[in-house]
Amino acid sequence: MALSYLVLLALVQGLTEFLPVSSSAHLILAGIVVQLEDHSPLIDVMAHLGSLFAVLVYFRRDIWEIGLGKFALLTGKMTPGGRLALLVAVATPPVIIGAGALYFTGMVEAIRTPAIIGAATLIFALPLWLADRYGRRVTTAETLSWRDAFLIGVAQVFSLIPGASRSGTTMTAARALGMTRPEAARFSMLMAIPVIAAFGLVAGFDLFRGVDTGASFADGLVVAGLSFVSALASIFVLMRVVERLGFLPFVLYRLALGAAIFVFLV
């Protein structure tokens, strides 16, 4: 596959995966603008692996505590890491069920239009701004209730609409429920781990079934590496921006992007 195609795909995936701007929307829009064909299951898997590894590296201390906490749970002990693992587990089922419903009903392609992407980009920018502007700032991931974790998981279902953004919907819900800005971003990205793994697994099934990949393993390594580096950089940027400026820069970007979609693509 063309190197320029691989670089574009990996950078778009990595840079937008964890920002509240919708990676799926940017991948679709990039394909429309430069007239790219759909990427292969192998490239999809490797791009997700790169992004997944980035969040595992950045939050390695949390991942370590979660791992130890899971073992402690087996002995009947509830540690902060174990509780965090359970919170993520409580938040995950809604989006998996929703994604399965879209996949098996064949609705996935029907919602990948510029009009839907543009509308979702604009519509979901407002609650992000409101939650960030007026939300309380007292709750951390460790003090989050089971109910609130589930509600954040329910909000994640809206991210199945291209343009809504998985990070955006979960951070919006987290801020509305009182989480501090850094903690909202942190919990959202920890929630991303099982979701990215699950979606990558679906692409892996397509690959296992013998779907024509149109790509070599070397292509996949290029995509995984670039996706990892760009995703790690975007996480660093996100955490610093939300701590110092809040989510307003991303809200403004979404408004500009949504307007551009309607002007040039709809």
C-alpha positions as CSV (number, residue, x, y, z in Angstrom):
1,M,0.0,0.0,0.0
2,A,1.1,3.6,-0.6
3,L,3.2,5.0,2.2
4,S,1.3,8.3,2.1
5,Y,-1.9,6.4,2.7
6,L,-0.5,4.5,5.7
7,V,0.9,7.7,7.2
8,L,-2.3,9.6,6.9
9,L,-4.4,6.8,8.3
10,A,-2.1,6.2,11.3
11,L,-1.8,9.9,12.1
12,V,-5.5,10.6,11.9
13,Q,-6.3,7.5,14.0
14,G,-3.6,8.2,16.6
15,L,-4.1,11.9,17.0
16,T,-7.9,11.8,17.3
17,E,-8.5,8.6,19.1
18,F,-8.4,10.1,22.6
19,L,-9.3,13.7,21.9
20,P,-13.0,14.7,22.2
21,V,-13.4,15.2,18.5
22,S,-14.3,11.8,17.1
23,S,-11.6,9.6,15.4
24,S,-14.2,7.8,13.4
25,A,-15.5,11.0,11.9
26,H,-12.0,12.2,11.0
27,L,-11.2,8.8,9.3
28,I,-14.4,8.9,7.3
29,L,-13.8,12.6,6.3
30,A,-10.2,11.9,5.4
31,G,-11.3,9.2,3.1
32,I,-13.9,11.4,1.4
33,V,-11.5,14.4,1.0
34,V,-8.6,12.5,-0.5
35,Q,-10.8,9.8,-2.0
36,L,-9.2,6.8,-0.2
37,E,-10.6,3.3,-0.4
38,D,-11.7,1.6,2.8
39,H,-8.6,0.3,4.7
40,S,-8.1,-3.4,5.2
41,P,-8.8,-5.4,8.4
42,L,-5.1,-5.8,9.0
43,I,-4.5,-2.0,8.9
44,D,-7.6,-1.5,11.2
45,V,-6.2,-4.0,13.7
46,M,-2.7,-2.5,13.7
47,A,-4.0,1.0,14.0
48,H,-6.1,0.1,17.0
49,L,-3.1,-1.8,18.6
50,G,-0.9,1.2,18.3
51,S,-3.5,3.4,20.0
52,L,-4.2,0.8,22.7
53,F,-0.5,0.5,23.5
54,A,-0.2,4.2,23.8
55,V,-2.9,4.5,26.5
56,L,-1.4,1.5,28.3
57,V,2.0,3.1,28.3
58,Y,0.7,6.5,29.5
59,F,-1.4,5.1,32.3
60,R,1.0,2.3,33.1
61,R,0.8,3.0,36.8
62,D,-3.0,2.8,36.8
63,I,-2.8,-0.4,34.7
64,W,-0.4,-1.9,37.2
65,E,-2.7,-1.0,40.1
66,I,-5.7,-2.4,38.2
67,G,-3.9,-5.6,37.5
68,L,-2.9,-6.0,41.2
69,G,-6.4,-5.1,42.2
70,K,-7.9,-7.8,40.1
71,F,-5.8,-10.4,41.8
72,A,-6.8,-8.9,45.2
73,L,-10.4,-9.3,44.2
74,L,-9.9,-13.0,43.8
75,T,-8.9,-13.1,47.5
76,G,-11.9,-11.1,48.5
77,K,-10.0,-7.8,49.1
78,M,-11.2,-4.5,47.5
79,T,-8.2,-2.3,46.7
80,P,-8.4,1.1,44.9
81,G,-7.1,-0.6,41.8
82,G,-9.6,-3.4,42.0
83,R,-12.5,-0.9,42.5
84,L,-11.3,1.1,39.4
85,A,-11.2,-2.2,37.4
86,L,-14.8,-2.8,38.5
87,L,-15.9,0.7,37.6
88,V,-14.5,0.3,34.1
89,A,-16.2,-3.1,33.8
90,V,-19.6,-1.5,34.9
91,A,-19.2,1.2,32.3
92,T,-18.3,-1.0,29.3
93,P,-21.4,-3.2,28.5
94,P,-23.7,-0.5,27.1
95,V,-21.4,0.4,24.2
96,I,-20.7,-3.2,23.4
97,I,-24.4,-4.0,23.2
98,G,-25.0,-0.9,21.2
99,A,-22.2,-1.7,18.8
100,G,-23.4,-5.2,18.4
101,A,-26.9,-4.0,17.5
102,L,-25.5,-1.7,14.8
103,Y,-23.3,-4.4,13.4
104,F,-25.9,-7.1,13.2
105,T,-28.6,-4.8,11.8
106,G,-26.3,-3.4,9.1
107,M,-26.8,0.2,10.3
108,V,-23.1,0.9,10.5
109,E,-22.7,2.2,7.0
110,A,-26.0,4.1,7.0
111,I,-24.8,6.6,9.7
112,R,-21.4,7.3,8.0
113,T,-22.6,10.2,6.0
114,P,-21.2,13.8,6.0
115,A,-24.6,15.2,7.1
116,I,-24.8,12.9,10.2
117,I,-21.1,13.5,11.0
118,G,-21.5,17.3,10.7
119,A,-24.7,17.3,12.8
120,A,-23.2,15.1,15.5
121,T,-20.0,17.2,15.6
122,L,-22.0,20.3,16.3
123,I,-24.8,18.9,18.5
124,F,-22.5,17.1,20.9
125,A,-20.2,20.1,21.3
126,L,-22.8,22.0,23.3
127,P,-23.2,19.5,26.2
128,L,-19.4,19.2,26.4
129,W,-19.1,23.0,26.9
130,L,-22.0,23.1,29.3
131,A,-20.8,20.2,31.4
132,D,-17.3,21.6,31.5
133,R,-18.5,25.2,32.3
134,Y,-21.0,24.4,35.0
135,G,-20.0,20.9,36.2
136,R,-18.8,20.4,39.8
137,R,-15.1,19.5,40.2
138,V,-15.0,17.3,43.3
139,T,-15.1,13.6,42.1
140,T,-12.2,11.4,41.2
141,A,-12.2,8.0,39.6
142,E,-11.6,6.4,43.0
143,T,-14.7,8.1,44.5
144,L,-17.0,7.6,41.5
145,S,-20.2,5.7,42.4
146,W,-21.3,2.5,40.6
147,R,-24.3,4.4,39.3
148,D,-22.3,7.2,37.8
149,A,-19.9,4.8,36.2
150,F,-22.8,3.1,34.5
151,L,-24.3,6.4,33.4
152,I,-20.9,7.4,31.8
153,G,-21.1,4.0,30.1
154,V,-24.6,4.8,28.8
155,A,-23.3,8.1,27.4
156,Q,-20.6,6.2,25.6
157,V,-23.3,4.6,23.4
158,F,-23.8,7.9,21.6
159,S,-20.2,7.7,20.4
160,L,-21.3,5.0,18.0
161,I,-22.6,8.0,15.9
162,P,-19.6,9.2,13.9
163,G,-18.9,12.8,15.0
164,A,-20.2,12.3,18.5
165,S,-16.9,11.1,19.8
166,R,-16.3,8.4,22.4
167,S,-14.0,10.6,24.4
168,G,-16.3,13.5,24.0
169,T,-19.5,11.8,25.3
170,T,-17.7,10.1,28.2
171,M,-15.9,13.2,29.3
172,T,-19.1,15.2,29.0
173,A,-21.0,12.7,31.2
174,A,-18.1,12.5,33.7
175,R,-17.9,16.3,34.0
176,A,-21.7,16.6,34.4
177,L,-21.5,14.0,37.2
178,G,-18.9,16.1,39.1
179,M,-15.5,14.7,38.0
180,T,-12.6,17.0,37.8
181,R,-11.3,17.8,34.3
182,P,-8.1,15.6,34.5
183,E,-10.0,12.8,36.2
184,A,-12.8,12.9,33.6
185,A,-10.1,12.6,30.9
186,R,-8.3,9.8,32.8
187,F,-11.4,7.7,33.4
188,S,-12.5,8.2,29.8
189,M,-9.2,6.8,28.5
190,L,-9.2,3.9,30.9
191,M,-12.7,3.1,29.6
192,A,-11.2,3.2,26.1
193,I,-9.0,0.1,26.8
194,P,-11.7,-2.6,26.6
195,V,-13.6,-0.8,23.9
196,I,-10.6,-0.4,21.6
197,A,-9.6,-4.0,22.3
198,A,-13.2,-5.2,21.4
199,F,-13.4,-3.2,18.2
200,G,-9.9,-4.3,17.2
201,L,-11.0,-7.9,17.9
202,V,-14.0,-7.5,15.5
203,A,-11.5,-6.4,12.7
204,G,-9.4,-9.3,13.7
205,F,-12.3,-11.7,13.1
206,D,-12.6,-10.2,9.6
207,L,-9.0,-10.8,9.0
208,F,-9.2,-14.4,10.4
209,R,-12.1,-15.2,8.1
210,G,-9.8,-14.5,5.1
211,V,-11.1,-11.1,4.1
212,D,-8.7,-9.6,1.5
213,T,-6.4,-7.3,3.4
214,G,-4.8,-5.5,0.5
215,A,-1.9,-4.8,2.9
216,S,1.3,-6.5,4.1
217,F,2.4,-7.1,7.6
218,A,5.1,-4.4,7.0
219,D,2.3,-2.0,6.2
220,G,0.7,-2.9,9.5
221,L,3.8,-2.3,11.5
222,V,4.2,1.1,10.0
223,V,0.6,2.0,10.9
224,A,0.9,0.6,14.4
225,G,4.1,2.5,15.1
226,L,2.8,5.8,13.8
227,S,-0.5,5.3,15.6
228,F,1.3,4.6,18.8
229,V,3.5,7.7,18.6
230,S,0.7,10.1,17.6
231,A,-1.7,8.7,20.1
232,L,0.8,9.1,22.9
233,A,1.5,12.6,21.9
234,S,-2.3,13.4,21.7
235,I,-2.8,12.1,25.3
236,F,0.0,14.3,26.6
237,V,-1.6,17.3,24.9
238,L,-5.1,16.4,26.1
239,M,-4.1,16.1,29.7
240,R,-2.3,19.4,29.7
241,V,-4.9,21.3,27.8
242,V,-7.9,20.1,30.0
243,E,-5.9,20.9,33.1
244,R,-5.0,24.4,32.1
245,L,-7.7,25.5,29.6
246,G,-10.6,23.0,30.0
247,F,-12.5,21.6,27.1
248,L,-13.3,24.9,25.4
249,P,-10.5,24.5,22.7
250,F,-12.0,21.2,21.6
251,V,-15.5,22.7,21.6
252,L,-14.4,25.5,19.3
253,Y,-12.7,23.0,17.0
254,R,-15.8,20.9,16.8
255,L,-17.9,24.0,15.9
256,A,-15.5,25.0,13.2
257,L,-15.3,21.4,11.8
258,G,-19.0,20.9,11.9
259,A,-19.6,24.2,10.0
260,A,-16.9,23.3,7.4
261,I,-18.6,19.9,6.8
262,F,-21.9,21.5,6.0
263,V,-20.3,24.2,3.8
264,F,-18.1,21.9,1.8
265,L,-19.4,18.3,2.0
266,V,-23.2,18.4,2.5
